[in-house]
Amino acid sequence: MYGQVKRNCVLYKDEPQPGHRYRQIAVVEKEGQFEVRIFEGVVQTDPKIKTECSNAEIVRHRTLNDALREAERKYQRSVAAGWIPYNPYST
């Protein structure tokens, strides 16, 4: 099942250590709820993020505003933990 994406942020780690290099935080509307989904590994580039993913952390909210606040908290915590905001348009 697919959901409409309301926010999508990608971060990366520039470290020579093994493990995931990309972290994606997305707010997805699904069946009348809003889900904050956090993926590590491959960045999902499809405009409609696949909502069935076994390795995603999922937090559900009743309102879009609550989900956006949760996504911002997760984003800020990720940055504080060493993840770097990714901008595919920067050179």
C-alpha positions in Angstrom: 0.0 0.0 0.0 1.2 3.5 -0.8 0.6 6.8 1.1 0.8 10.5 0.2 4.0 12.0 1.4 3.6 15.2 3.5 7.3 15.7 4.4 10.5 13.9 3.4 14.0 14.6 4.8 17.1 12.7 4.0 20.3 12.7 6.1 23.6 10.9 5.6 26.8 10.0 7.5 30.1 10.5 5.9 32.0 7.9 7.9 34.3 5.0 6.8 32.5 2.7 9.2 30.2 -0.1 8.1 26.5 0.4 8.3 23.8 2.5 6.8 24.9 5.8 5.3 21.4 7.3 4.7 18.5 8.0 7.0 15.2 9.1 5.7 12.4 10.7 7.8 9.0 11.0 6.1 5.5 11.9 7.1 3.0 9.8 5.2 -0.8 10.0 5.2 -2.2 6.5 5.3 -5.9 5.6 5.8 -6.8 8.7 7.7 -3.8 8.8 10.0 -0.4 10.3 9.7 2.7 8.2 10.1 6.3 9.3 10.8 8.5 6.7 9.1 12.2 6.4 9.6 14.2 4.3 7.2 17.9 3.6 7.2 19.8 2.3 4.2 18.5 2.9 0.7 16.7 6.2 0.1 13.2 5.8 -1.4 13.0 8.3 -4.3 9.5 7.4 -5.4 7.1 10.3 -4.9 4.8 7.9 -3.0 6.9 6.2 -0.4 6.1 2.5 0.0 4.5 2.3 3.4 5.0 -1.4 3.9 8.5 -1.8 5.1 9.7 -4.2 7.7 12.7 -2.2 8.8 11.0 1.2 9.3 10.4 2.8 12.6 6.8 4.0 12.6 5.1 6.5 14.9 1.4 7.1 14.2 -0.5 10.4 14.8 -4.1 11.5 14.4 -3.2 15.0 13.0 -0.8 16.2 10.4 0.5 18.9 12.8 1.4 16.3 15.5 3.2 14.1 12.9 5.1 17.1 11.5 6.3 18.1 15.0 7.3 14.5 15.7 9.3 14.4 12.4 11.0 17.6 13.3 12.0 16.2 16.7 13.4 13.1 15.0 15.2 15.2 12.5 16.8 17.4 15.1 17.9 14.3 17.2 19.4 12.8 14.1 21.4 15.9 13.4 22.6 16.0 17.0 23.6 12.3 16.7 25.9 13.2 13.7 23.6 12.7 10.7 24.1 15.5 8.1 21.2 16.9 6.1 21.4 15.8 2.5 20.7 18.2 -0.3 20.8 16.4 -3.7 21.0 19.8 -5.5 24.1 21.1 -3.7 27.5 20.7 -5.5 
